Structure formats: C-alpha cells, structure tokens
Amino acid sequence: MKRFLTLILTFLIAASLAFTVPVHVFAESSTQTTTDQQLYDNLADIGSIMKYITDNYIGDVTYDQLKEAALKGIFSSLDEYSTYFTKEEFKDFTKNTSGTFSGTGMVLTEKDGKIVVTSVLEGSPAEKAGIKSGYIIKAVNDKSVEGMNINDVVNMIIGDEGTKVKVTFDVGGSIKEFELTRQIIRVNPVSYKIIDGIGYIKIQEFNENTTSNITKALMYMDNNGINKIVLDLRDNPGGLLTEAVSVANFFVPKGVVLTVERKNGENEIYYSYLNNPKYKLAVLINGNTASAAEILAGAIQDTKAGILVGEKSFGKGTVQSVVPLPDGSGFKLTIARYKLPSGRYIDKQGLKPDIYVVNTQYTPSIKFNGTLKVGSRGNDVKILQKNLNILKFNAGPEDGIFGPKTANAVKELQKKAGLTPTGVFDKNTYDAMVKMLEELNNRDVQLDKAIEVLKKI
C-alpha cells in the first residue's frame, strides 16, 4: 500500500515525503534522439493497440484518455514515489512553494487505506477546533472518503479563504464532526520554548522559511544561556533538501552531511562547515519522521552530535525530480538515493533511535456499572485493576478478585484525588480515575525522556 504524507492547506503539498532536485523542462521539440530500434518497435505496438481500441471499443474513448492511462500505468510499475500527473494534478502539485496557504492546517497520512491526521499546524482552524493527531477522516461534507486516495480527499477539503468545510472523523470508535472555516495560513514551521532549563525546538517541515526561523530560535536560546536542546522532528514529513542541510550546519560538525547518488555515478555531496558545535542535542523522531527530516536526524546520529529518542523513523531515502511537460501535465521520478555520513542507506529501513520510547494513549476501558468493593468479582474488577496498575497504584494481579491489595490501591487513588480513602470504588472514584488517565495521556513521555537525558549530560 502506498503510504505518504501531505499537508492540507490551500492545496496538496505533494512533495511532503520527497525532497526534489531542480526542475527540468522538456522542450516542444527535443534534440535527443535514440537508435534503440526495440524502443521504436514497442512504441509502434502501443500505438497500434491504441488505434485498434479507438476503432473498435464499444464505448467512448479518446487518444488523450488512453495516453493518460498508459502513462499512469508506466509510472505505477516503478516505485511508490514516481508518479504521472494530469494537468489538474500537476497544477495542484506545483502550488507548494510560497509558504502561504489557505486551508484547514491538518497534516495527513494515508495509512492502511485510511486518511489519518498526524498533526495540526499551530494557529490553524484545525488546531482551534481541537482536532488531534490520530483522528481518522470518515467523510468530507457528508461524502464518505472510504476507498479514496489522499489526493482526492485533499481536493475535497481545500477551498477559498472564508469558505467552510465539514469534516467527519472517527475518534476511537466515536464519530465527531467539525465545521472548519478555511483561512490564510502563513507557515512558520519552527516553534520553540524553554522547559525546565532545557531548550525545545520543533520543526514541522523543511520549507523555505525553516532556516530563518531556526536562526531566531537559536538566538533566543543563546540569549537565555541555553546550550542543551531537544530538537523535535516527530511528524515532520520532510521538504526541501537545501533547508535540511542548512539547518544541519547549526548542529552537525564539519564534514559530510549527505551524499546523493545518481544512476550515472555522478554524486552530489553536501557538507556542514561548523567547526565547533555548541549545543548538546536530543532529537525526537517517530514513524512519521521522513525524508529531509531523516537526513538531519541521521546526520546528527552518525556524527554523534546528539542522540535520537522515540520510535523508528519512516524510511524515505530516495530523491525525486519533478518534470513539467509542454501540455501542462508532468511527472515525478525517483532519480537518486541518498546516504548518510556513515555511508548507510535508510530507504525502507528508517532510523533506529538510540533510546526507544513510545507515547502510549490510555483510554479507560471500564464503564461505571456500580460500586465495587472487597469481595466483588468479575471483568469490571479485572479492568479496574488494570487501570489502577497503569496509574502506578499497584493493584496486584489482574485476576478479577477485589481483595485487600486492590482496596489499598483504590485508597491511594482516592488520597491523591482528595477523596475520603474508603477503598470502595464508587462513582466519584471512577471520575477521578478517568481524569488521571486523561492527564496521563497529555504527558509526552518521549519529550520527558529527552529532557531527562540532557539533564544528565
């Protein structure tokens, strides 16, 4: 299944998982010739088949339709990042360079046939509405998106500034609807703050504004005497190679950052010119850290400029060239792969974190069906024991028997919640437990770990 990320703003940011090389243009009359007779024979065969179809097919079909279908088929036989675009598709694809968009501000991924929110942009309509990572899109303007590809879903959501779009989500099995008003979003992909004496910088993507905003973030850290930084690249789908290398020059010691290998053997090598790195780094990654973000994280890991914390990254290690065609269509073709300073390739492999940490979401799987106390038995008790153990109240074995140990765990929960410690699981205790689980969900254990590690350095 093809899997890639995209940014819903005014249009599809179609290069989200790929960094691209300079655009090449096909002229109307190419000077290139070929003597490959087999190629001409094959093209003649295809032309003959197309002529036979148009002469004999019972339905309506044009040469343009057949040509488009043939090109789609050719590119579908390559890797998942090589794609042929129709005129309209290519128009959408190439509208992603200004850094200013009109839309909802959701970052999406296509995963296992579902369109899933991976993050939302700060200040966007999606963030203001309370849309969260993990929400699954079920419908747009009451039209089901089941079976649709991510491009089509994007095209349903995009629109003019000030117009509204209704998006229906599956949120943990419950259906939620949001009516969002599209707005102009000027994307600053960098946010930063200081947490308990440790700098925190999040890069959402590598667009043309990234380096300038990283510069501001680091000036802020310097002015506050901060030299230990958590660099958050989670859910960063990539973007511009040049920006990733530029940012690497703030963190990666002098030497190779990246080598781009082409089929013809002509390699492009990108360098850092930083003589004396001054920051101690912990870099956060997850399964949605991809492409240019993996370049930066991988270079930091390979040069031991910092450690990686979190989960294995996406594994996007190839380079695409975007080629417009004279009729307004175009294509994206994988033309190279990259390797990191150590010489390793990560395509379809990803980066393995130095410290593996997962942010787990806990949901109270128990409904309040009545008071539970010493002597109670059954599945409700077993689920209660499980939730008490998640909250570190040590209810003992999750055996479904409400004994003294479970009662003591309930008392500890009640004390922490400011309730009378009776050891009886009543409605007030249930509500307190649910609140504690929600607070646990709001904890970012990956970030907590990164800060803990930096404090020890």
N, C-alpha and C positions, 0 to 999 in steps of 0.2 A: 504494500500500500504506500502510495506516495505520501510523504509527510513533510510539510513545510510551514513556515510561519509567515504571517502577513499582518500588516498594520492597517486597521480601518480608520481612515481619516476622510479626505475628500475622495480618495481613490486607493487602489491597491498599491502598497509598497511591495512590488513584486520581487525586488532584489533583497528581501529581508534575510534570506539564508545564503545569499551568494554575494561575494564582492566581485565587481566586474572590472575588466580591463578596458582601456579606451575603446570607444565605439568605432567600428569600421563601417564604411558605407559602400554598397555595391553601386557602381555606375550603371547608367542605362545600357551602354554598350561596353561589355567587358573586353579588355585586351588579352585576358587569359585564354589560352586555347589548350586543348588536350588531344593527344594522339591515341588515347585509350579506346580502341575500337569496341571493346566489350562494354564500356560505358555507353557509347552511342547506340550499340545494339540493344542494351537494356532500356534506354530511354525510348527507342523506337518501339519496343514491345509494349511499354507502358502507354505510349501514345496510341498504339493500335487498339489496345484494350479500352482506353477511354473513348475512342471513336466508335467502337463496337457498342459500348454501353449507351452512348447518346443516340445511336441509330436504332437500338433495339429495346432498351429498357422501357417497360410499360408506363412507368411513372415519369414525372417531370424532373429532369436533372440537367445541369449546365456544366460546361467545361470548368468554370470557376469553382463550382462545388466539388467536382472531382479532384481538381488540383489541390484545393484546401485539404480535402480528406487524405489525399496521398501524402502531402507534406506533414500533416498531423501524424500519420502512420509512421513515416520515416523517423520523426523525432521521438515517437513513443518507443521505438526499438532501441533507443540509446539509454543513457542514464536518466534518473528522475529529475535532474536539473536542466536538461536540454529540452527546449520547448519551441514549437512554432506558434506564433501569434497571428491571429487575423488582424485586420486594420483596427477594429474597435479594441481588441485585446491589447494590441501594441500601444495604442493611444493611452489606455489606462496604465500600462506598464511604465511608460516613459514620463509620467506626470509626477515623478517622485523626487525631484531634485531641489525644489525650492526650500524645503523645510517648513513651509506654511501650508496648512491643510484645513479643510472644512469637513467635520465629521463628528464621530462619537468618541474617539480616543481609545478604542479597545484594541488590544494586541491578541490575535487569534492564532491557533494552531489547528491543523487538520490531523486528528489522531483516531485511528481505528474507525474511520468513517464518520467521526463526529467533529463538529466545529466547536472548539473549546477556547474559552478566554484564558490566556496565560498571564496577562497583566492589563492594567489600565493606565493611561497617561495622567500625570498629576494635573489637576485643574480641569480635566475634560468632563463632558457631560456624563460619561460612564462612571467616572470616579464620584462625581457629585450625587449620582443616583444610587451609589452603594454597590455597584456591580463588582464582583470579586473574581480572582483567579480561580479556575476550576468550574465556573459556570458553563453549562453546555447549551448552545443555541438550538432551540427546537423549531422556532418559526420567526419570520420577519413579516410584519404587517399581516399577521394571521395566516401566512402561507408557510406550510411545512418546508423545512430545509432538508428533510431526510433524503439521503441519496445524492444531494447536490455537492458539487465540488466547492472549494473555498472561494474561488474566483467569483462564482455565481452568487454566493452568499454575500460577498463583499459588494457586488454590484447592486444587490437589493438594499443594502444598508446605507450606501453612500448617497449623497444628495446635496442640495444647495444649502447655504447658511440660512438658519432660521426655520427650515422645514423640520417636520417631525417624523420619527420612525418608531414603530412599536416592535420591540424585540422580546420574544418569549424564551425563557431559559428553564432548563432542568437543573434544579439546585438540590442535590442529594435526594432525588426522588420526588421533590415538590416542584410545582410549576410556579414560576414568578414572571410577571410581565412588567416591562418598563417602557414608558414613552419618553424618548430622548429627543431633545432639540439639537440639531446639528449646529456647530459653531466653528468659527475660525480658531485653529489651534496652531500656535507658533511653537514648534517643538524645540525645547531645550532638553536634551537627553541626559543632562547631568544634574543631580541633586546631591546636597552634602550637609553634614552637621557634625557636631562633636558629641559622642556618647561616653560619658564617664571617663573623660580624658583621652579617648581614642577617636581618631578621625574616621568618618564614614562617608564614602563617595559611591554613589550608584550611577552607573552608565546604562541607560535604557537601550541605546543603539548607537552605532557609529555613523552619524550623518555629518553634514558639512559644518555643523555647529559644535561638534564634540570637543575638539582641541581647545577652542577659545574658552569654553565653559569649564573644562578641566583646569585650565590655567587659572581661572578665577577661584575655583575650589581649592587649589593648592596654595594660592596666595593667602586665602583665608586660613588654611591650616598653618602656614608659616607664621602669619601674624599672631596666631594663638599658641605658638610654640609646640605644635603637634608634629611628631615625626613617626608615629605609628598609625597606620591607616588600614581600614577594611575597605577593599575595592569590591563592590558588589556588581558582578556580571551575570547574575541569575536572570533568566528570561530575556537575555539580550540576544536577539536573532542575528546580529552581525551588522553588515552595512558596508561602508567604504574602507577598503584596504588601506588607503593612504592615511585615513584618520586613525586606524588602529595602530599603524606603525608610528604615527606622530605621537600618540599617547604613550606608546612603549618607550619613547625617548625620555619620558619623565621618570621611568621606573626601572627599565632594563639596562644593565651595564653595557658598556661599549662592546660592540660586536654584532654578529648576525642576529636579526630578529626573525627573518623569514626568507625562504628560498622558494620561488615559483618555478616549477619545472614544466617546460613545454615539450610537445611531441618531437619538435625538430632539434631538441637538445640545447636550445638557447635559454639558459636560466636567467631569471631576474632575482637579484639578491637585495634585500632591504636591511638597513643597518640601524642600530642605535649608536649615538655619538655621546652618550652620557658617561662621563669619566668617573664621577663619584655619586652613586645613588645615595640619597639621604633619607629615604623612607623605609621603615620596616613594614612589610605587607602581608596581609592575609586576604586572599582572593576567594570570593564566594561564587560557586558555579552550581548549575543543576542541569537537568536533561534538556532544558531549552536554551542553554548557553551554546551558541553556534557560530560557525564561520569566523568572521573578523574578531568576535569576542573570544573564540578559542585560540586565535593567533596570539592575542595579548596574554591571555591566561597561560597558554603553553610556553610562551617565551619567558614569562616570569618564573614558571616552574622549572624549565630547563636550565635557566641561568642562576637558579637558586636565589633570585631576587625576592622571593616570597613563597608562601605555601598556599595550596589550594584546599579549601574547606567546602564540604557539601556533597553533591552527588555527581556521578559521571556525566560529562557534557554530551552534546548531541552527536558530534562526529561528522562535521561538514568540512572536508579538506580539499575541495576542488574549486577551480576558477572558471567563471563563465564570461564569455564575450557576447555582448549584445549587438546584433547586426540589423539595422533597418533596411528594408527593401524598397525599391522605387515605387511600388504601388501602395505604400503606407503600411504594409504588414511588416513582419520581422521575425527574428528568432533569437534564442539564447542558447549558446552551445558551450558545453564543457570543453575547454581547450588546454587546461593545465591542472596540475595538482600542486599543493604546497607542502613543504616540510619545515619542521621547527628547528631551532638552533642545534638540538642534539642529533638531528638527522632523521627523526621519527616522523612517520605519517599517521594522521589520526582519522582519515576519512573512514566512516562507518565504525570507527573504534572509539572515538571520543577521548577526552582527558580523564584520567582517574585522579580523584582528589587525594591529597596527602592525608587528610583526615576526613573520613566518611561520616556524614551526619545527615539525617533525614528529618525534615519538618513534617511531623505527623499530625493529621487532623483527627480529633476525637469527637465523637458525637454520642450523647447519652442514649444508649440503646435500650433504656428502660423507661417504661411509662408508669406513672404512679397509679397502681391498681389497689391501693390500700396500705395500711400500716404493716410494717414488717418488724418483728422483734425476736428475741431469743425463743427458739422453738419453731420459728417459721421455716418452711422448706419449699423448694421448687425453683423454677427457672428465674423468677424475679429476684430471688435471693442470690442466685449464681451471677446474674448480671450486675446486681448491686455490688457484690464482692469484686467483680472485675473492675468496675468504675472506681471503687474505693482504692484498689491497688494501683490503678493508673494515676490517681491523685496522691499516691505515696502514703496512704493511711494504713497499710498493712492489714488487710482483712484476712490474711492467711489463705489456705487452699480455696479455690473457687469451686466448692463442692455442692453448693445449693443448700447448705445447712447453716442456719443463723445461730451460731454458737457464741460463747463469750468473746472470742477474738474478733468476730465481726461486730459485736456490740461495742467493743473498745474502739474499733476503727470508726464506727458511727459517732461515738462520743468525741473523738479527736476532730472529726469533721465539724461537729456541732460547736465545739470550743472555738475553732478557727473562724467559724461563721458568726460567732457571738450569740449562739443559741444555748439554751439550757442543755447540758450534756446528759441526756436521759438514756442514750444508747438505743432508743426506739426510732426507727426510720419512718418519720411522718412526712406530711406534705411540705412543711417548712424546711425540713432537712433535705427533701428531694429538690426543692427550688434552689437551696444553697449549693447542692452538688452540681446541678446543671450550670449555675453561674460560674462555679470554679472550673468546670470543663471548658466553658466558653473562654474564660480568661487564659486557660492553658493553650487553647487554640490560637490566641492572639500572641503567644510567645514565639519569637523567632529563634529557635534553638541553634540554627546554623550560625546566625549572627552572634548569639551568645557565646558559642564555642570559639568563633574567630576572635572576639574581644578577649576571652579568657586566655587564649594562646598568646596574643600580642602583649598582654599584661605581664606574662612570664618571661618575655624576651628582654 
